């Protein structure tokens, strides 16, 4: 499967480059056998490109002309994006077909559907009596860690206390000295709802 798609956002393309890019796209799409139904997209692109080139060629634009150029650039970007979106939908697995549009490829963001459970999980005494501190190292690609803890390990997860932290330690405070606390931690941030937990650890609160 292709690891690429055409770029669909052209806002960052330099003023001096966007005109040639759009012209290259038009040239490549004329009689392109891979895209027999592209005429509406290329017509729109051509109609956006002509006034943009004229406005961009003005050496010392007035404030009004500068504002008009910005509007024309927005229209040109949208026309280029429409071509790219159309091509990506038709040829999601064919780099050659995508490149034949004359537009640049961009790498598809890597997906991490399944996260690993956090590592180096431990329970230690808290900063004051009657508390514990849960520590773990966030797993790669996770955006946060979710600590679950309880005084009764037989309860379902939905009845455990929850502490979510982006990184670092979680303070366990819903307990008192002498209680045995059970705790586990999950990685949060995958592409599915699956949240892999560590094994459960327990510790007596001091």
Backbone torsions as a table, in degrees:
resi	resn	phi	psi	omega
1	UNK	NA	139.5	-179.9
2	UNK	-62.2	141.2	177.6
3	UNK	-98.7	15.4	-174.9
4	UNK	-130.5	158.7	167.9
5	UNK	-140.2	160.1	173.3
6	UNK	-68.5	142.9	171.3
7	UNK	-58.6	138.7	178.7
8	UNK	-116.8	-1.8	178.1
9	UNK	-118.1	118.8	-174.3
10	UNK	-112.6	14.1	-177.9
11	UNK	-61.5	-32.1	-174.8
12	UNK	-86.7	-5.9	179.5
13	UNK	-68.8	132.2	-177.6
14	UNK	-62.2	151.3	179.8
15	UNK	-55.0	-40.4	-177.2
16	UNK	-73.8	-15.9	-175.7
17	UNK	-102.0	-25.3	-171.3
18	UNK	-69.5	-35.3	177.6
19	UNK	-62.5	-52.9	176.4
20	UNK	-59.0	-36.6	178.0
21	UNK	-61.9	-46.9	179.8
22	UNK	-64.8	-40.3	178.7
23	UNK	-64.9	-39.6	177.5
24	UNK	-62.9	-39.3	177.9
25	UNK	-63.0	-46.2	178.8
26	UNK	-60.1	-44.8	-179.5
27	UNK	-61.4	-42.5	-178.2
28	UNK	-70.5	-29.5	-175.6
29	UNK	-85.0	-17.3	178.2
30	UNK	-65.2	122.6	179.9
31	UNK	59.6	25.0	176.3
32	UNK	-76.1	110.5	-174.0
33	UNK	-63.0	-21.3	-179.8
34	UNK	-73.2	-20.3	-174.9
35	UNK	-128.1	69.4	-176.8
36	UNK	-68.1	-19.5	-177.0
37	UNK	-109.2	25.7	-175.4
38	UNK	-86.5	-3.7	-173.0
39	UNK	-53.6	-44.7	179.5
40	UNK	-59.7	-35.2	-178.8
41	UNK	-73.2	-43.5	-179.0
42	UNK	-71.6	-33.5	175.8
43	UNK	-61.2	-45.7	179.3
44	UNK	-62.5	-41.0	179.5
45	UNK	-63.7	-43.3	178.9
46	UNK	-63.0	-40.6	179.1
47	UNK	-67.4	-28.4	178.0
48	UNK	-81.5	-33.3	-174.6
49	UNK	-72.2	-43.7	-174.0
50	UNK	-57.4	-53.1	179.2
51	UNK	-68.1	-30.0	178.0
52	UNK	-63.9	-46.3	180.0
53	UNK	-60.3	-40.2	179.5
54	UNK	-63.8	-44.7	-178.8
55	UNK	-68.9	-37.0	-178.0
56	UNK	-70.7	-19.7	-177.8
57	UNK	-82.5	-8.9	179.8
58	UNK	-69.2	122.7	-173.4
59	UNK	-71.5	-43.5	-177.2
60	UNK	-128.3	76.6	-174.9
61	UNK	-69.0	148.0	172.7
62	UNK	-76.9	167.6	175.7
63	UNK	-55.3	-38.2	178.9
64	UNK	-65.5	-42.7	179.4
65	UNK	-66.0	-35.1	177.1
66	UNK	-64.4	-41.8	177.6
67	UNK	-65.5	-40.5	178.5
68	UNK	-64.5	-38.9	177.9
69	UNK	-61.7	-40.3	178.8
70	UNK	-62.2	-40.0	178.0
71	UNK	-66.2	-41.7	179.4
72	UNK	-66.4	-35.4	178.0
73	UNK	-66.1	-39.8	177.7
74	UNK	-60.6	-42.8	178.9
75	UNK	-65.5	-39.8	179.2
76	UNK	-66.0	-44.0	177.4
77	UNK	-58.4	-42.1	-179.1
78	UNK	-65.3	-38.5	179.6
79	UNK	-67.4	-41.2	176.1
80	UNK	-63.5	-43.2	179.4
81	UNK	-61.3	-39.2	-179.8
82	UNK	-62.8	-40.7	176.7
83	UNK	-62.4	-45.7	-178.0
84	UNK	-63.7	-43.9	179.9
85	UNK	-63.0	-42.6	178.3
86	UNK	-60.0	-46.9	-178.8
87	UNK	-66.6	-41.9	178.2
88	UNK	-59.3	-37.7	-179.5
89	UNK	-70.4	-35.8	-177.9
90	UNK	-77.9	-37.3	-173.7
91	UNK	-131.0	65.4	-177.0
92	UNK	-68.0	-16.9	-175.3
93	UNK	-121.1	20.0	-172.5
94	UNK	-132.8	93.7	-178.7
95	UNK	-60.6	-38.6	-178.0
96	UNK	-62.1	-43.0	179.2
97	UNK	-65.5	-38.4	179.0
98	UNK	-66.2	-45.4	-179.3
99	UNK	-66.1	-24.3	-179.4
100	UNK	-67.1	-10.9	175.8
101	UNK	-75.9	-16.4	-174.8
102	UNK	84.7	5.6	179.3
103	UNK	-102.1	155.9	-175.7
104	UNK	-82.0	149.0	175.5
105	UNK	-85.6	149.5	171.7
106	UNK	-129.3	146.7	-177.9
107	UNK	-71.8	136.7	175.8
108	UNK	-69.2	133.3	177.7
109	UNK	-55.7	134.0	-179.4
110	UNK	-67.8	137.2	-180.0
111	UNK	-103.7	146.7	-179.8
112	UNK	-132.0	77.0	-174.2
113	UNK	-63.1	-41.3	-176.4
114	UNK	-110.0	119.6	177.2
115	UNK	-95.2	152.6	171.9
116	UNK	-83.6	153.3	176.0
117	UNK	-67.2	151.3	176.0
118	UNK	-56.2	156.4	-179.3
119	UNK	-115.2	173.2	178.4
120	UNK	52.9	40.9	-179.2
121	UNK	-76.7	132.3	177.5
122	UNK	-153.5	155.3	173.3
123	UNK	-112.0	130.1	179.7
124	UNK	-132.6	168.0	178.4
125	UNK	-61.5	143.5	-179.6
126	UNK	-80.3	179.6	-177.7
127	UNK	-70.8	-19.3	175.2
128	UNK	-141.6	163.2	-179.1
129	UNK	-56.1	143.0	178.1
130	UNK	85.3	10.8	178.2
131	UNK	-133.4	158.7	171.3
132	UNK	-126.3	162.5	175.2
133	UNK	-124.4	124.8	177.2
134	UNK	-98.2	132.2	-178.2
135	UNK	-126.3	143.7	175.6
136	UNK	-161.2	160.2	174.6
137	UNK	-100.1	125.5	-179.0
138	UNK	-61.7	135.8	-179.3
139	UNK	-76.5	155.8	-179.1
140	UNK	-55.7	137.9	175.9
141	UNK	76.1	-4.6	174.6
142	UNK	-76.1	151.9	178.0
143	UNK	-103.8	-13.6	-179.8
144	UNK	-164.8	175.0	174.3
145	UNK	-127.2	140.2	-179.9
146	UNK	-116.5	113.0	178.3
147	UNK	-92.9	131.7	172.2
148	UNK	-114.8	134.1	176.9
149	UNK	-143.9	156.9	-175.6
150	UNK	-158.0	161.7	172.0
151	UNK	-95.2	-8.6	-178.5
152	UNK	-132.2	100.5	-174.8
153	UNK	-68.9	-8.7	179.1
154	UNK	-83.6	-10.8	-179.0
155	UNK	-72.4	149.7	175.3
156	UNK	-66.6	157.2	-175.9
157	UNK	-54.1	-35.3	-175.8
158	UNK	-65.4	-15.1	-179.9
159	UNK	-102.7	2.8	175.6
160	UNK	-82.1	153.6	172.8
161	UNK	-70.0	148.7	-176.3
162	UNK	-126.0	133.5	171.8
163	UNK	-131.2	122.8	178.7
164	UNK	-110.3	129.0	178.1
165	UNK	-131.6	148.3	177.3
166	UNK	-70.6	-40.6	179.7
167	UNK	-159.5	154.0	172.3
168	UNK	94.9	-148.1	-168.8
169	UNK	-96.4	157.1	175.0
170	UNK	-121.3	130.5	178.8
171	UNK	-86.8	127.1	177.8
172	UNK	-103.1	113.1	-170.9
173	UNK	-123.6	-11.5	-178.3
174	UNK	-83.0	56.9	-178.0
175	UNK	-158.9	178.5	178.8
176	UNK	-142.4	167.1	-178.6
177	UNK	-55.7	134.5	179.9
178	UNK	96.2	-17.6	177.5
179	UNK	-70.3	145.6	169.2
180	UNK	-97.7	120.8	-178.0
181	UNK	-105.2	136.0	175.7
182	UNK	-108.0	136.2	-175.0
183	UNK	-145.4	148.0	172.1
184	UNK	-146.3	164.3	-176.2
185	UNK	-139.5	143.3	-179.3
186	UNK	-121.3	154.5	171.3
187	UNK	-84.8	141.1	-179.3
188	UNK	-122.9	138.2	173.7
189	UNK	126.8	10.1	177.0
190	UNK	-75.5	179.9	-180.0
191	UNK	-84.5	-1.7	176.0
192	UNK	-127.8	178.0	178.7
193	UNK	-80.6	-4.4	-179.1
194	UNK	-64.7	128.0	-179.1
195	UNK	-129.9	97.3	-176.4
196	UNK	-68.6	127.0	-179.8
197	UNK	-97.0	155.3	169.3
198	UNK	-76.5	174.9	169.3
199	UNK	-67.3	157.9	179.0
200	UNK	-78.9	132.1	172.8
201	UNK	-111.4	154.7	176.6
202	UNK	-134.4	155.3	-179.8
203	UNK	-158.0	144.7	175.7
204	UNK	-80.5	130.4	-179.4
205	UNK	-75.8	133.5	-179.3
206	UNK	-87.1	NA	NA
